[in-house]
Amino acid sequence: MEEKIKKFIKEELAVSERRLEAAKVLLERRMLEDSVNRAYYSIFYAAKAMLNSLGYDAKTHSGMISEFGLRIIKEKLADKGMGVTLRRAFELRETSDYQIGAIIEESEVESLLKGAKTFLEDAEKFVSKRL
């Protein structure tokens, strides 16, 4: 794998970590919808790093979720729970970003952040084995 690609994948993981930290701050301030958004993007960039470490990429969010399921979950390269976390984060972000008046419970956001933290940790392990 080219150094340029390795550097890009590492940056995706760094972005994922920054998004997770932002999600935590937003949750502390009870800005739940914004916290969901940042938590989703934490998971999104971690998942992209995993796909890129295998030589795959996607141009859209739904394409990335599909590729993640096909290339990583279906091939049993990672736990099925990662796919569930990714899909749930996407759905919750869609709700919080686009459904004005939707009620997002703090406990849902806390659970999402916990899932995002685990997702990032697992993604870092996955990627480190392949770089």
C-alpha positions in Angstrom: 0.0 0.0 0.0 1.3 3.5 -0.9 2.4 5.8 1.9 0.0 8.4 0.6 -2.9 6.0 1.1 -1.7 5.0 4.5 -1.5 8.6 5.6 -5.0 9.3 4.3 -6.4 6.3 6.2 -4.7 7.4 9.4 -6.2 10.9 8.9 -9.7 9.4 8.5 -9.2 7.8 11.9 -8.0 11.1 13.4 -11.1 12.8 12.0 -13.2 10.1 13.5 -11.6 10.7 16.9 -12.2 14.4 16.7 -15.8 14.0 15.7 -16.3 11.7 18.7 -14.8 14.3 21.0 -17.1 16.9 19.6 -20.1 14.6 20.1 -19.2 14.3 23.8 -19.0 18.1 24.2 -22.3 18.6 22.5 -23.9 15.9 24.7 -22.6 17.6 27.8 -24.3 20.8 26.6 -27.5 18.9 25.8 -27.3 19.7 22.1 -28.6 16.2 21.3 -29.2 16.5 17.6 -25.8 17.9 17.0 -24.2 15.3 19.2 -25.9 12.6 17.1 -24.5 14.2 13.9 -21.0 14.2 15.2 -21.2 10.7 16.5 -22.5 9.4 13.2 -19.6 11.1 11.4 -17.2 9.5 13.8 -18.5 6.1 12.9 -18.6 7.1 9.2 -15.0 8.1 9.0 -13.9 5.0 11.0 -15.8 2.7 8.6 -14.3 4.5 5.6 -10.9 3.9 7.0 -11.6 0.2 7.4 -12.9 0.0 3.8 -10.0 2.0 2.4 -7.5 -0.3 4.3 -8.9 -3.1 2.1 -8.7 -1.0 -1.1 -12.4 -0.2 -1.3 -14.3 3.2 -1.2 -17.8 4.5 -1.8 -19.1 7.9 -3.0 -22.2 8.1 -0.9 -23.3 7.4 2.6 -25.7 4.6 1.6 -23.0 3.3 -0.7 -20.5 3.2 2.1 -22.9 1.4 4.4 -23.6 -1.1 1.7 -19.9 -1.7 0.9 -19.2 -2.0 4.6 -21.8 -4.7 4.9 -20.6 -6.5 1.8 -16.8 -6.2 2.1 -16.4 -6.4 5.9 -19.4 -7.9 7.6 -20.4 -10.4 5.0 -16.8 -11.5 4.7 -16.7 -11.9 8.5 -13.7 -9.5 8.8 -15.5 -7.7 11.7 -18.3 -8.4 14.2 -21.8 -8.0 12.8 -22.5 -5.6 15.6 -20.3 -3.0 13.8 -22.8 -3.1 10.9 -25.7 -2.7 13.3 -24.0 0.3 14.9 -23.3 1.9 11.6 -26.8 1.5 10.3 -28.4 2.7 13.6 -26.1 5.8 13.6 -27.1 6.6 10.0 -30.8 6.3 10.8 -30.6 8.3 14.0 -28.6 11.1 12.2 -31.2 11.2 9.3 -33.9 11.6 11.9 -32.1 14.3 14.0 -30.9 16.2 10.9 -34.0 16.1 8.8 -37.1 15.6 10.9 -37.9 18.9 12.6 -39.5 18.3 15.9 -38.2 14.7 16.2 -37.6 13.7 19.8 -34.2 12.3 20.5 -33.8 10.9 24.0 -30.6 11.7 25.9 -30.2 7.9 26.6 -30.3 7.2 22.9 -27.5 9.7 22.3 -25.5 8.3 25.2 -25.9 4.8 23.8 -24.8 6.0 20.3 -21.7 7.7 21.7 -20.8 4.5 23.6 -21.2 2.6 20.3 -19.2 5.1 18.4 -16.3 4.8 20.9 -16.3 1.0 20.6 -16.6 1.3 16.8 -13.6 3.6 16.6 -11.5 1.4 18.9 -12.3 -1.7 16.8 -11.7 0.2 13.5 -8.2 1.3 14.8 -7.4 -2.4 15.6 -8.7 -3.5 12.2 -6.7 -0.9 10.3 -3.5 -1.3 12.2 -3.4 -5.0 11.1 -3.6 -3.9 7.5 -1.3 -0.9 7.3 
